[in-house]
């Protein structure tokens, strides 16, 4: 394996660790908010789904990231992707240090586009435009999805669930949320490893050893920041009661799983935030912490331009140094 491949695999390991610390811990905190799902169960379920998801539901999102936005074949492509991953991690780390957790999906997508431009690779602008449009639409569509599910909870179905299977419904919602994450966000790690090992890219092939390694690193990241994330996230954009959690998890999962079928990378945490806002509005708009919503929105807005610029600079520097 080339030096570039080794460095890329090392960065992929770091990316899996940060994904757990950023995304995984956030989802686990959401799952344990109603105190029905314990932290241990939340972490184990997420790790299992991250390991099994790409093997079961396919790797359409990983294929999009690895090949259909920018062509990363060859040693130059691997070095450019290394620049993209480093840029994504730096931007996420910098924003987290400022107390504004953001989306790894947005950061990596920006880094990929920037690295492709900086390295002079073939950039597929129509595919990138489609990804950006769907990525923007996903959290927006999750708002009415969360609203609709919450309203349904007030009907006959909701009354039946509340009477007979409220605990099971919380577990189902959390498993769906984890499945959505594994079908979309978790495939960023699969794509990076596939390019680093010069594996098949169209479609990307997920392997059992690779998935077990990703899940182990992801779980370690979750454990590193779970307690910190619990205090930082607080109540998030609103106070989460059990019906809100069920509506948020089911509504956002439906949106993310639909985009996964299209092979479009989106952020599960973004979609969950949108669905939480929708379920909150269904109760009362005054229950939503709009200041927190705007703060999160600003973080999302600056993430992609920052990672794009940094990715382009790092890739151009690497190309010049060669």
Secondary structure, 3 states (H helix, E strand, C coil): CCHHHHHHHHHHHHHHHHHHHHHHHHHHHHHHCCCCCCHHHHHHHHHHHHHHHHHHHCCHHHHHHHHHCECCCHHHHHHHHHHHHHHHHHHHHHHHHCCCCCCHHHHHHHHHHHHHHHHCCCECHHHHHHHHHHHHHHHHHHHHHHHHHHHHHCCHHHHHHHHHCHHHHHHHHHHHHHHHHHHCCCHHHHHHHHHHCCCCECCECCCHHHHHHHHHHHHHHHHHHHHHHHHHHCCCCECCCHHHHHHHHHHHHHHHHHHHHCCCCCCHHHHHHHHHHHHHHHHCHHHECHHHHHHHHHHHHHHHHHHHHHHHHHHHHHHHHC
